[in-house]
Amino acid sequence: MELDNMISFILFCWLEFLSSITVTNAATYNLSRSWIGSGFYDDFTFRTFDDPTHGRVNYVDLDTARSNNLSFASDNAFVMRADSTNVVPSSARGRDSVRIHSRETFSDGVLVLDVRHMPIGCGTWPAFWTCTPGSWPVGGEIDIIEGVNGIGTNLASLHTPPGCTMPTTGRMMTGNFTGNDCVSGDGGSNSGCGVSDPRPRSFGQSFNDGLGGYFVTRRSATRGIATWFWPRLDPFLPYDISNPSSSSIFESLWSTPWANFPSSPNMCDMTDANLLSPHEIIFDLTFCGDWAGSVWSGSGCAGDAGWSCNDWVDQNPNAFADAYWEISELRWYVEA
């Protein structure tokens, strides 16, 4: 078979397969909200409280962030970044950075995040997540993007009060579980039930080198929580996800999620608001602290000078030139 004919035959078979999928058996979601550029300033607040994870960070308010170029927006991008100019005095709270929370809370539906660049560098701890605005961990927390020191791959986690564990077998996902107790993980360190993405493109420098990508998170009290990720240049990136004008998206076309946290009456009943209540959407960038600081000695960041994590953050502003989020769009869909 000639190459052109073979390509045509493969394309025909693929289209036949897509047409054979019955939408009635798929979860369909309709666009409810979207945020792009300066729209984040309207619907998100800049929080300035002390970092609950004990990071070497000084979260600044909106006016400070904009006047110091730590946040800016264009028609197709929203940027949040760390200060990369100033040495931080030891008496200060930490390096200036940004943490934003949505003004509204959200329940069942699908979040689609189109992000072109995530913060990287030694000492960094970026996260994109949703969380109850109440008394943590009551109501739950869903970590969608998280990692430290700009190395490794992405980690998704679910945090709840007692009463939620994940099965060790039978979970339809491509990632690797790191803990099944959604309170303490497997090590008793309050790490929750986590799933690591084995793909290098999912986090850090490799993610940025690939021009970013798309993170999709489905939340359902009856079915559970699942997360998909496609690099921007992935040939299998679904069109409904990559197309910013998609008014409807179809879960049946998204392949197997890399992280899956099923809801079940016996192990983790997410219809219980104690485990999963309405959540804020949160972006933040902290430094060192409970995670990045605790693994600092094995990160290779200390170098020959033997830097501590906090001293590195304080005294090396140029090291944070790439510690920024560049978000193209965030979309929220609800089930049709």
C-alpha positions in Angstrom: 0.0 0.0 0.0 1.4 3.4 -1.0 2.1 5.8 1.8 -0.6 8.3 0.8 -3.2 5.5 0.6 -2.1 4.1 4.0 -2.4 7.5 5.7 -5.9 7.9 4.1 -6.9 4.5 5.3 -5.7 5.2 8.9 -7.5 8.5 8.9 -10.7 6.9 7.6 -10.5 4.2 10.4 -9.9 6.8 13.1 -12.9 8.9 11.9 -15.0 5.8 11.8 -14.0 5.1 15.4 -14.9 8.6 16.5 -18.2 8.4 14.8 -19.0 5.1 16.5 -18.8 6.7 19.9 -22.3 7.5 21.2 -22.5 10.8 22.9 -25.5 9.6 24.9 -23.0 7.3 26.8 -20.6 10.2 27.4 -20.5 12.9 29.9 -21.0 16.2 28.1 -20.2 19.6 29.7 -21.2 23.1 28.7 -19.1 26.2 29.2 -20.2 28.2 32.2 -17.3 30.6 33.0 -14.0 31.5 31.5 -11.1 33.7 32.6 -8.4 35.3 30.4 -6.1 38.2 30.7 -7.4 41.0 33.0 -10.5 38.9 33.8 -8.5 37.3 36.6 -8.3 40.6 38.3 -12.1 40.8 38.4 -12.9 37.4 39.8 -9.8 36.5 41.9 -8.5 38.1 45.1 -4.8 38.5 46.0 -4.3 37.0 49.5 -1.6 38.3 51.8 -1.8 36.1 54.9 1.2 34.1 56.3 1.9 31.0 54.2 0.2 28.0 56.0 3.0 25.7 54.6 5.7 27.8 56.3 7.4 29.0 53.1 10.0 31.7 52.8 7.5 33.9 51.0 5.8 37.3 51.3 2.5 37.2 49.5 1.6 40.8 48.3 -1.7 42.5 47.5 -3.0 43.4 44.0 -1.7 47.0 44.0 1.8 45.9 45.1 1.9 43.1 42.6 0.9 45.3 39.7 3.1 48.3 40.7 6.2 46.0 41.1 5.5 44.0 37.9 4.7 40.8 39.8 1.5 40.6 37.9 0.3 41.9 34.5 -2.2 40.9 31.9 -2.7 41.2 28.1 -5.5 40.2 25.8 -4.4 36.6 25.8 -2.2 36.1 28.9 -2.2 36.5 32.7 1.1 36.5 34.5 2.0 36.1 38.2 5.7 36.0 39.2 8.1 36.1 42.1 10.4 39.1 42.7 13.7 38.4 40.9 15.4 41.8 41.6 15.9 42.2 45.3 17.9 40.5 48.0 15.6 39.7 50.9 16.6 40.9 54.4 16.7 38.1 57.0 14.1 40.1 59.0 11.6 40.0 56.2 8.7 37.5 55.9 10.2 36.2 52.6 10.6 36.8 48.9 7.7 38.7 47.3 5.3 36.5 45.4 1.6 36.1 44.5 -1.3 33.9 45.8 -4.8 34.3 44.3 -8.2 32.8 45.2 -11.4 32.8 43.2 -14.1 35.0 44.7 -16.7 32.2 44.0 -16.7 28.6 45.0 -17.4 25.7 42.6 -18.8 22.2 43.0 -19.2 19.5 40.3 -17.9 20.3 36.9 -14.7 20.4 34.8 -11.8 22.9 35.0 -9.7 23.3 31.8 -6.4 25.2 32.4 -4.3 26.3 29.4 -1.0 27.3 30.8 2.1 28.2 28.8 4.7 28.5 31.6 4.9 27.4 35.2 7.4 28.6 37.9 10.7 26.7 38.0 13.9 27.0 39.9 15.6 25.8 43.1 13.5 26.6 46.2 10.2 27.1 44.2 6.9 25.3 45.1 4.2 26.3 42.6 0.7 24.9 42.9 -2.7 25.1 41.1 -5.4 23.6 43.3 -9.0 23.9 44.7 -9.8 23.9 48.4 -12.7 24.5 50.8 -12.6 28.0 52.3 -13.6 26.5 55.6 -11.6 24.6 58.3 -9.0 22.6 56.4 -9.1 19.7 55.7 -12.9 19.5 56.2 -14.4 19.9 52.8 -11.3 18.6 51.0 -8.5 19.9 48.8 -7.7 18.9 45.3 -4.1 19.5 44.1 -3.9 19.6 40.3 -0.4 20.9 39.6 2.3 20.7 42.3 6.0 20.1 42.5 9.1 21.5 44.0 12.6 22.8 43.0 11.6 22.7 39.3 12.5 19.0 39.1 10.6 15.7 38.8 7.1 15.3 37.4 3.7 16.6 38.4 1.8 15.4 41.5 -1.9 15.4 42.0 -3.3 14.8 45.5 -6.6 14.7 47.4 -6.7 15.8 51.0 -9.7 15.1 53.2 -10.6 14.5 56.9 -10.7 10.9 58.1 -13.1 8.7 56.1 -11.5 8.6 52.6 -9.1 6.1 51.3 -8.3 5.0 47.7 -8.2 1.4 46.4 -4.8 0.0 45.6 -6.0 -1.8 42.5 -8.6 -1.3 39.8 -8.1 2.5 39.4 -8.3 3.5 35.7 -5.3 5.8 35.4 -1.8 6.0 33.9 -0.1 7.6 36.9 1.5 6.0 40.0 -0.1 6.3 43.4 2.1 7.7 46.1 -0.4 7.2 49.0 -3.9 5.9 49.5 -4.9 7.4 52.8 -6.3 10.8 51.9 -5.5 12.2 55.3 -1.9 11.3 55.9 -0.7 9.4 52.8 1.3 6.3 53.5 4.0 8.0 55.5 1.9 9.8 58.0 3.1 13.2 56.8 -0.3 14.8 56.0 0.5 14.3 52.3 -2.9 13.0 51.3 -3.5 10.4 48.6 -1.3 11.3 45.7 -0.7 10.3 42.1 2.5 11.1 40.2 2.5 11.6 36.5 5.4 9.6 35.0 5.7 11.9 31.9 8.6 14.4 32.0 6.6 17.0 30.1 4.1 17.3 33.0 6.2 19.6 35.2 9.2 22.0 35.4 11.6 22.9 32.6 10.4 20.1 30.3 6.9 21.5 30.6 8.0 25.0 29.7 10.3 23.8 26.9 7.2 22.1 25.3 5.3 25.5 25.4 3.1 24.3 28.3 -0.1 22.4 27.9 -3.6 21.7 29.2 -4.7 20.3 32.5 -8.3 19.1 32.8 -9.9 18.2 36.1 -13.3 16.6 36.4 -15.0 16.7 39.8 -18.1 14.6 40.5 -19.5 13.8 43.9 -20.8 10.4 42.6 -18.0 9.4 40.2 -15.0 11.1 41.9 -12.1 13.2 40.7 -10.0 12.7 37.6 -7.2 14.7 36.0 -5.9 14.7 32.4 -2.9 16.4 31.0 -1.8 17.0 27.4 1.3 18.8 26.3 0.6 21.6 23.9 2.4 19.8 21.1 0.7 16.4 21.8 -0.7 15.0 18.5 -3.5 13.4 20.5 -4.6 16.6 22.2 -8.4 16.6 21.9 -9.8 19.4 19.8 -12.5 20.3 22.3 -9.9 21.0 24.9 -7.4 22.9 22.7 -10.1 25.0 21.1 -10.8 28.1 23.3 -14.2 28.6 21.7 -15.5 25.2 22.7 -18.9 25.6 24.2 -19.2 21.9 24.9 -16.6 19.2 25.8 -16.9 15.4 25.8 -15.3 13.3 28.4 -15.5 10.1 26.3 -12.9 11.5 23.9 -10.2 12.2 26.4 -8.5 8.8 26.9 -7.5 7.5 30.3 -6.8 10.1 33.0 -3.4 10.1 34.6 -4.9 10.6 38.1 -8.2 9.1 39.3 -9.7 9.4 42.8 -13.0 7.4 42.7 -16.0 8.1 44.9 -17.4 5.0 46.6 -19.9 4.5 49.4 -17.5 2.2 51.4 -14.1 3.9 50.9 -14.6 7.5 50.0 -18.1 8.9 49.7 -17.7 12.3 48.1 -21.4 13.0 48.3 -20.5 13.7 52.0 -19.8 17.5 52.2 -17.4 16.7 55.1 -15.1 15.2 52.5 -15.9 17.3 49.4 -17.7 20.7 49.7 -17.7 23.7 47.3 -14.1 24.9 46.6 -12.2 28.0 45.7 -9.8 27.9 42.8 -6.2 28.8 43.9 -2.9 29.6 42.2 0.2 30.2 44.3 4.0 30.2 44.4 5.8 29.8 47.6 9.4 28.9 48.5 11.1 26.2 50.7 8.6 25.5 53.5 7.2 22.1 54.4 7.9 20.4 51.1 10.5 22.2 49.0 12.5 22.8 52.2 12.2 19.3 53.5 13.7 17.8 50.3 16.2 20.5 49.7 19.3 18.4 50.7 18.5 15.8 48.0 17.6 18.3 45.3 21.1 19.1 44.1 20.3 22.8 44.7 22.7 23.5 47.6 25.7 23.2 45.4 29.3 23.4 46.5 28.5 26.5 48.6 26.1 24.4 50.8 23.3 26.9 50.6 20.3 26.4 52.9 17.0 26.7 51.1 16.0 29.9 52.9 19.4 31.5 52.3 19.2 30.6 48.6 15.8 32.3 48.3 16.9 35.4 50.2 20.3 36.0 48.5 19.8 34.9 44.9 17.2 37.1 43.2 18.4 36.3 39.7 17.6 32.6 40.3 13.9 33.5 40.2 13.7 35.0 36.7 11.8 32.0 35.5 9.6 31.7 38.6 6.4 32.8 37.0 3.0 31.5 35.9 1.8 32.5 32.4 -1.8 31.4 31.9 -3.6 31.6 28.6 -7.0 30.7 29.8 -9.0 29.0 32.6 -12.5 27.6 31.7 -15.2 26.1 33.9 -17.8 23.7 32.5 -20.9 22.1 34.0 -22.6 18.8 33.1 -25.2 19.2 30.4 
